């Protein structure tokens, strides 16, 4: 008996490690998922304020010609850096131009002494300030003729009362500290004064509750789908000490732990070089290069959340209460708002150069295509009850110049006379006689400094009352006259009632889901699929961005035989790489975009054997997976899927795409039906199926 027990014990001891090893994915096979972003705290945090320019505006510079690992640096040596969209001499101390770097100090007056918010900067005794050096309350400081720290326009509150700037450019008071960084504590103090700290913020030093909720739900979705095959961590552009870490530090952790596969992701809804290449991609690549790990690391990037069924469904839910606040039958002007990036800005190098390659920005095209996708979805959702107007004169047009697609953060002179501001869109709508307007912000994952403050101030819009912000009511409605002056809504001078809708603060699960589906597609590029999706691959083939191509299932006995995707070639192989600020061509016609595919891709066609059920239709064919999931295109690709005519019973067959937000299937416009196949066009891949209502 004892021998039997001993044998059993030894067997268990030997088996347990084997079971454990079988359940644990080796690090070399796991995918490191690095979620990057701004990482702003919910309330004022000095460390964040002080370091916020370090990656996002100042960056690292090239110290000598040919310096290794300075990936993607812009400008010409010696004026070459990671990020340079602010004049060089302001960002970096430059011989002969030191004053642009440091000509003032920012201090609080405490007990008769000027004290810096940074404890490492010595205080200043008033008696030590040379005669004639101005000491200016921050609320009165101007920069380029504009107040830099103005009072709250809602009630005149001065959130930097007791703060002073000592010195001006004409009468400097250099203190050895970079002025650009030194101004940040005052800027953020004012911002958080206007916003307030969210009541549900357990710790104001942590990230905004909306972001925490999005991240928590995203982690839940990713864990459920991929479990131990991934390791997802978060890295910010600026760290909050004790709460978040820098993105390149997190990447270093992954590399040192032995990860050789890395997914770098950003939550932005619009694909752009500014964020995805310069902020997220290049900083991580630089660090991996410095560690000698770049060449041995396979990197894929998730670049945007927009233009998917989930993005559109999220926006429909977000805008529903703002649209339905008007009586049915109303004519409502819809102004779609994205952040905006400069257009036509000079790309120069030198002590006053701004070398970021704005003319090569893919942002403008991608943001516009995301808008057009949502425009169609909004018409489908609300068009039977409201007359939604998206264009000048209500024309049926998808040309950008006809549409009220606008930029929120840019000042008018930064748009180069090409892209319009929110204010310009409002005034144009008034001229068309539209007196009910909804401003729909589509770029941001939550309501923040851009949507609540900068957009409003740059476009002459009232800021949402603080009480509403603290109650998570981020939308704001006002009335104004023909010239844009705010008036009472019962005033005879009223020309329009305008609602600036909220972003996605109150839709954390929807945004996380929209983020999840594109992350899922990027993981598919590593060969990973969700654990609960039984997908049988029937065809896969590399397709190049330059040539495009066709991938088809040709297995006669396959249930998805004849499934096919046709991808156009790159229409302009030299764009936008050849663009300069003088030769760049802005997107106008969505049928004449600068590219089709974003990159060379292994296109996959398979059958999902356990597709989600159709709720509002009945399936009449197999569910066909086209991947990588949620791959984006800037031109239509043509997809064909099979169906069984006998199952249709003479009813009209439509193509459908699965929507993870609604957990149902969205109908698509059919191009043709031939011999038991249905063909349609799309700009985003996913799970498709034929059905009848």
N, C-alpha and C positions, 0 to 999 in steps of 0.2 A: 504493500500500500504506500509506504513512504517513498519507494522508488518511483511509483506512478505519479505521486504528487510532485516529486522533484523534477521528473520529466515534464510534467505539465507546466511547472513554474518556469523551467528553462525555455520551453516552447513559447510561452507568453512573452518572456523577456526578449526573445529573438524576434518575435512577430511585431511587438509594439513599435520598435524603431522602423521596421519596414512599412507599417501602416502610416506612421507619422511622415516618413520620407515620401510616400506615395501621395500624401495630401498636401505637401508643401512644394510650391514651385520654386526651383532654384533661382537665385537672384539673376543669373545670366540669361534666364529665359523670361523673366518678368519685364514688364514695361513700366518705366518710371514716368508717371504722369505729373507734370509740373504746371500747376494753374497759376498764371501770373496776373498782375493787375495793379491798380494804384494803391489799394490797401489803406485807404484813409480811415482814421479813427472816427468814432461816433461823436467825440467831443475834442476839445483842444488838447493837444499833446505836444509839448515843446520839442521833444526829440524828433517827432515826425515833421513838424513845421521846419525845423532847422535843416534836416537832411533831405527834405522833399525835392530840392533841385538836383541832388547829386547824380541820379541816373537819368531823370526825365528832362533836365534842361542843360546841366553843365557837362556831365559825362567825363570820360577820361580822354586825355589827349595823347597823340603820338609824340614821344619824347625825342626820337631820332629817326632819320629816314631808314626805311626798311625794317623798322621794329616789328618783330614777329607778334602774331596773335592780336593785332589791332584790326579786327575783322569789321569790315564795313565802314571804316572811318571816312569822313567826308572832308572836303577841302584839300588844299595843297600845303605840303609841309613848308614852313613850320606851323602853319595855321590849319592843323588837321586834328580832328577829334571825332569821338563817337557820335555826338549830337551837337549841331551848331546852327540852330535856327534863330538864335539871338546873337547880335554882333559879338565877334570874338573877344574884343577888348573888355566887354562887360563880363564875359564868362571867365576869362583867364587874364591874370596879371601880365601885361605886355610892356616891354621896355619902351619908354617914350609916351605911353598912353596909360600909365598907372592910375591916373585920376578917374578914368572910366570904371575901373575896378573898385576903387575905394575913395569916396570923397565925403562920406558922412558917417554918422553913427546913430543908431536907434536905441533910445533909453527910456526907462520909466523914472519919473521923479519920485523918489522915496526918501522922506525925512531930510529933504534939502539936498540930496545927492542924486545924480543921474546914474541909474543902475541898469545894466544890460539884462535882458531876459536870459542871456547865456551867462551862466556863472563863471565861465572861463574868461570873460572879457572884463577887464578892470573897470570899476566905477569912475565917474568923472565928477570932480568938484566944480561947481559953477564958477568959482574964482579962477579955475585953470583954463577956462574957455577964452581964447583970445578975443579981444574987443572987435566987434564988427561981424563975428561969426553968427549967423542966424540960428536961433533955437525955435523951431516951428512945431506947434502941435500937429500930430500926425493927421488929424482930420483936415488940416489946411495944406498939407504937402501935395504938390502937383508933380506930374511926370508927363512930359510932352504936352503940357497945357491942360491935363485932365487930373482931377482929384484922384489920388492914389488910395486913400483910406476914408472915403466919404462917410458921412453919418447915414444911419438907416433911413431911407427915403419914406418909410412908413410912419415913423414917429419922431425922427430927428435924433434918435439915440446915438451917442458917440461911444462906441465900444472900445476905443483906444484912448479914452480920456486919461490924461496923466502920462501919455507916451509922447515923446518928442524926437524929432530928427534934428541933430546938431550938424550944421553945415549944409551947403548947397554946392552945385558944380562951380558956380562963380566964386563962392567963398567957402572953400573946402575945409573939412575937419576930418581928415583921414585918421582912422584908429587901427589900421592894420587888419581889418576884417572885411571880407568880401561883402559888398553892399547888397548884392543880389540875394545872398543867403540871409543877411542881417534884416532884410525887409520882411522875410517870411513870417516870423512870429506875429507881427502886427497884422499882416494880411489874413492869417488864419484866425487870429483872435477876433477880428471883425467878422469874418465869415461865420464862425460858430456863434457869435453874438446874434447875427441875423437869423441863422437857422435854429438856434437852440439845440439842446442835447435831447435826443429822442427819449421819451419817458420810459420806454421799455429797455433802454440800454442799461444792462446790469453794471457794466463798467465802461465809462465814457472813453477809456483808453483803448478799448477793443474796437473792432471794426463795426460799421453801422449795422444795426439789427437786421435790416433788409438783406444785407450781404451775408451775414451769418446764417440767416434762414435759407438763402439760396444755396450756400455752400453745404449746409447740413443735408438738404434734400438731394443735392447733386451727389454727395458722398453715398447716401442711401441707395440711389439709383445705380451708381457705379459699382458699389459693393455687391449689390444683388445680381448684377449682370456679369461681373468679371472676377469678383472675389479675390483670391490669392494670386491671380495671374497679373495683377497690376499693383502698384504702390502709388497712391495719389497724395501729393503734398502741395502746399500753397506757398508761393514766394511773391513778395511785393516789390515794387520799384523803390519804395522807401519803407524801412522797417519801423514797427512800433516796438520799442524795446520791451522784451518780456512777453510779447503777444504775437508778432509776426517776424519773418526773416526776409532778407533780400533774396531775390530770385536766383542770382548767381551763386549765393552761398548754399541754397538748397540744391542747386545743380551739382555743386562740388560734393555735397554729402552723397548724392546718388552715385556719382562717379567713384568716390572712394569706397563705397560699399559694394562696388562690382557691377552696377547696372551698365548695360551696353546698349539698351534700347530706351529712347526718351521721346515722350510726346510733350511738346511745349504748346500751351494753349492760352488764349486770351479771350475774355468774355465779350469783347466788342461785337456789335451786330454788323459792322461794316469792315470788310477786308481792306487793310491799308499797310503800306510800308512803315509809316510813322510809328505805329504800335507794334505790329507783328515782326517786322525785321529789326528796327532800331532798338525798340524797348525790350522786347522779349527775346527774339532769336539771337541777335548779335552779342548781347551781354552774356548770355548763356554759352554761346560758342566761344567767346573770348576766354571765359573761365576754363572751359574744357580744354581749350588749346594750351593754356598756361599749365594745366595739369598733365599735358601730354595724352589726353584722353579723347580729343575730338575725332581723330581719324578712326578710332575703334568704337565710336558711338553712332548708332543709327538714329537719326533724328527725323521726326515728322511733326508738322505743326497743324493745329486747329486754328483757323484764321477768322471765322466769323460765325455768327448765330443767325443772321438774317436770311430771308428768301426761302425759308422752309415752311411746310404746312404748320409746324409748331409755332414759328415766329408769327405767322399771320393769325393763328387762332389766339395766341396770347394778346396781340394787339386788338383783336376784335373784342375780347373780354375787357380789356383795359378801356377802350373807347366807348363801349356800350352805354354806360351811364351818362357820359357827356353828350353823346348824340341823342339819346332818348330823353334827355332833359328838355328837348324841343318837341313841340307837337308833331305828330305824324303828318306827313305831307309837306313839312318844311323844306325849304331849300337851304342847304348848309354848305358853306365853303370849308374844305378840308386842306389845311396846310401841313404837309409832312415835313418834319424838322429833323435834320441830322446835325452832327456837331459842326462840320465844316473844317476844311484845311485850306491854307492860302493857295490862290490860283495866280499864276503868272509872276510869282515872286522871283526876283533875281537870285541866281545861285552863284555867289561870288566867294572868293577866298581872300584872306588878308586880314589886317587888324580890325576892319569893320565889316568883314564879310559874314554872310549867312549862307552856309554851304549845304544845308540839307537839300536833297534833290526833289524839291516840290513838284517840278514839272513832270517827274516820272511817277507821281503818285497814282496808284491804282484805286485809291479811295473814291474819287469822284464817280467813276463808272460803277463800281460795286455798290455804293450807297444808292445810286439812282436806280439800279436794277432791283435792289431790295424794296425801294419805294413802289416801283411798278407792280411787283408781286403783291404787295399789300393793297395797293389801289384796287386791283382786280378782286381781291378777297373781300374788301369792304363793300364794294358794289354788290357782290353776291349776297353778303350778309344783311345789308341794310337798304339796298336799292329798290326793293319793292315797297318800302314804307317811307323813304326819304329821297329827296333829290340831292344827292351828294355831288358837289361841284369840285373838281380837281384842277380845272384848266381855265385859261383866260377865255372869256366868252362862252364857257361851257362846251368848248369844242371836243369832239371825239378824237383825241390825239394822245399819243404816247411820246411825242417829241418833248425833250426836256424844256425847251424854250417856251412851250405852251403850258407847262405844268407849274403848279405852285409848290414846287420842291425847293426847300430853302435851307440855308445854313444858319445855325443858331449863334455860335460863338464868334465867328469872324466879324470884324468890322467891315463896312461896305467896301472900303478901299482894298481889303484883302481878297475880295472876290473877283477882282479884275474885270468887273463889268460883265461877267459871265454867269456866275451863280448868284441868286438873289438872297437877300436877308429876310428874316421873318417880317420885319417892318415893311419892306418893299412888297412882300406878298400880301400883307394886310391892306395896304393902300391900294394895290391893284384890284383886290377883291371888292373894296368899297366902290371903286370906279366902275366896276361891273354891276353894281347895285346889290351886292350880296351883303346882307345885314346880320347874318348869323354865321359865326366862324368858329371852328375848332382847330386848335393848334395841337398836332399829334407828335410828340417827341418819340422817335424810333431808335435812337442810337445807344442810349444809356441803360444799364441794368437796374439803376435805382435813381431816385430823385436826389440831386447833389448840387455842388457849386455851379456846375454848368447850367442845369435846367432851372434852378430856383433863383439864382443870382445873376450870373453873367448873361444868359440869354435875355432875361428880363431887362436888365440895365442897358444892354447894347441895343435893344429894340424898343425902348420906351414903353415897357409893359410893367404894370404894378406887380410887386412881389407878393407872393402868397402870405397872408397874415400869419404871424408866428404861432398863434393859438391853433390855427388849422394845421400847420406843419407838425406841431407837437401831437395833434390828434390824428396824424397820418392822412390828412386830407390835403394832398399836394396840388390838386387842380385849383385854378383861380379864374373866376369869371368877372369881367368888368365891361363897361360900355364906354364908347368914345365917340368924339365928333369926327367930322370928315378929315380934320387935320391931324388926328391922333391924340387929342387932349382927352383925358379921362373925364367923363361926365356921369351924372346920375342916369340910371337906366330908364327913368321916366321923363328925362329931359327932352324937350323938342329938338335939341341939337344932336341927339343921338343918331349916329350913322351906322353903328354896328355893335352887336353884343358878341364879345370874344371870350372864349374859354381856352385857357392854356391847360391842356390835360396833364395828368401826372405821367410819370414814367412807370417803371414796373416794381416799385417798392412793395406794393400790396399784392403782388403776384409772384411770390418766391418760388412756388412749386412749378408754375408755368415756365418761368425763366430757366430754372434749373433743368427742366425737361427739354427745353429748346437747346440748352447747352449740351445736355447729355447726348442727344441724337447725333450732333456733329462730332463729339468726342468719340462716340461709338464708331463712326465712320473712319476716324483717324486710327483707332485701334485696329480696325480691320486691315489697314495697310501693314500691320505687324502680324497679320494672320489670326487675330483674336476676334471671336464672335461671342455675343451674349450667351450665357449658359442656358437660358430658357428659349433660345431660338434654334430650332432644328433646321439647318440650312444645308441642302445637298447641292454642291457646286456642279454645274453642268458645262460651263465654259469660262475660260479666263484667258486674257490676252493683253500684253502691254500695248498701250496706245500713247503715241507721243503728242505733245502739245503742238509741235510744228505740223505734223501730217494728219492728225486725227485718225479716223479709221472706223471699221465696223467689227463688232463682236457679235457672234450669233451662236445659238444652240442648234446643232445639226444632227443630233442623235435621234434617229427615227422613233425609237421606243420611249424616249423621254417624255414625260408629261408636259414639259415646257419646251418641246421641240418648236422651232420657229421663233422663239424669243430672241429679240435682236435689239442692239443699240447702234445708231449711226451718229458719229461725232464729226462735225466739220473740222477742217484744218484751221490753223492759225491764220486769220485773214490778213494780219499786218505783223509779220514776224519781227520787224524792227521796232515796234511800239510796245511799251512806252520808252524803251531803253534809249532810243535815238532822240527823244524829245528834249528840247531846251525850253527855257521860259518864253522864248520868242516863237518856237515852232510847235509847241504842244497843241493838240487838237482836243477841245473839250467834248465829252460825250453829249450828243443831242439825240440822234436816232438810235433807239435800242437795237435796231436790226443792223447797225453798222458799228458795233463795238470794236475795241482795240484788240480783243483776244476772245478765244472760246474757252479752252481749257486753261487751268491755272498752272499745271505742271504735268510732266509725263506720269502716267498712272496705269497700273495693272487693273483693267476693268474686269469685273466678276459678274457672272450671271448664275443664279442658283434658284432652286425651289425651296421656299420655306414650308416645311411639312406640317408645322403647327401654327398657322397664321392666326392672328386675332380675329374674332368673329366680326362679321359685318352687322351693324345694328339697324341702319336705315336702308340697306340694300341686301340682295341675296347673291352670293357668289356663284358664278357660272364658269369659273376656270381656276387654275392653280394660282397660288400666290408666288409671284416672281420677284426675287431679290436682285436688284441691280446695285452693284457696289463698286468701290467702297461707299458705304452708306452715307447719304447726304453729301456726296461729292457735288461741288458746284461748277457751273458753266456760265460763261457770260453771253453765250448764244444758245439758241435752242438746240437740243439733241433730240433725235427721233427714236422713239422706243416702240417696239411691237411686242405684244404678249398674246398667247393663245387663249381661246376659250372653247367651251363645248356648246355647239349650237343647239343640241337637243335639250340642254338644261335651260336655255333661254326661253323656251316655250313661246317664241314669236315676239317677245318683249324687246324693247330697245336696250341694247347692250352698251354700257359705258365702261370706261377705264376709271379706276379708283386708286388713290394713294393712301397709305395708312398714316394717320395723324396721332402722335403719342400724347398730345395735350387733350384732344377730345376723346381719345381712345375709340375712334371710329374712322371710317374711310371717307376721304373727300373725293367728290366726283371731278373728273378732268375733262377738258374739251377734246372730243374725238376728231381725228383727222380723217381716218378711213377705216372700214371693216372689210376684210377680204379673206375668204376661205377659212373661217374660224379663227381669224386673228384681228386684233384691234390695234390701231396705230395712233400715237399722240405725241405731242412735243412737251419738253420740260427743260428746266434749267437746274434741277436738283434731283439726285438719285434717291431711291428708297425701295419700299416694298409696294408692288403694284399688283392689281388683280381686277379681272373683269367681273361685272355684276349687273344685275337688273333691279329696278325699284319695285 
